[in-house]
Amino acid sequence: MSRQKVDYKSVAAHFVQYRPLINELVGRDLKVKYRRSFLGYVWSVLNPLLMMVVQTVIFSYMFRSDIPNYPLYLICGNTLFTFFNESANMGLTSIIYNASLIKKVYIPKYIFPVSRVVSSFVTMTFSLAAVVLVMVFTRSPFYWTMLLFFIPLVFLFLFSCGMALLLSALTVYFRDMQHLFSILTLGWMYATPIFYPLEQLPPFAQGVMKLNPMYHYINMFRNLVMYGNIPGPNTWFACAASGAVMLALGLWVFHKLQRNFILYI
């Protein structure tokens, strides 16, 4: 049996060819998410704000966090991790939830998990308005580096696409992935410095933390938005490399497993 390699040019061409379908899938996800909701898309701004308020009260007063401008620190981390968590979980079930469509017509199957990530990304763009509101409310300075805010988001988007492709393929064969990954993301959230600074950890744990891709995405975003700093080359490399590696891994695993999807969905 000959080994088939992932044709990345063909993958990219399919996304261009099927862009109208991707737009329809993204629109459907957004409509379903806010269906029968009185406030609709406003919840994309309210959710991170309300979550920030609750967590600020808990961690600033009950657990005595002394991080300067803690509300902004918190909402920056929460916004990025929520996007990753939502896109990965939505992508995880994207193939089995679209089984009826996959059985009827030919569509490149990787469009389904990627469209879920795109819909989560659209939701996150609305949530960025909450970040700006917190900056205004807390009278945070607006640095010119904020113009580069999209760079860590693009790297995180690539990482999330790879994760969604990987999980969606594995879930077709192992439905327990839905339960296992929810536990994994809970531990991943607490293992990421969203609520606490990296400096609170012992030196050994700080070194381990730097193996966590989410740390680097959030750290880059905070540096650009909160502190007006351009991160060093190590952070840039970590963000770009983890995004590229995860995307390549997700495409490779998806390509290998998709031939038998029809037998399991």
Secondary structure, 3 states (H helix, E strand, C coil): CCCCCCCHHHHHHHHHHCHHHHHHHHHHHHHHHCCCCCCHHHHHHHHHHHHHHHHHHHHHHHCCCCCCCHHHHHHHHHHHHHHHHHHHHHHHCHHHHCHHHHHHCCCCCCHHHHHHHHHHHHHHHHHHHHHHHHHHHCCCCCCHHHHHCHHHHHHHHHHHHHHHHHHHHHHHHCCCHHHHHHHHHHHHHHCCCCCCCHHHCCHHHHHHHCCCHHHHHHHHHHHHHHHCCCCCHHHHHHHHHHHHHHHHHHHHHHHHHHHHHHHHC
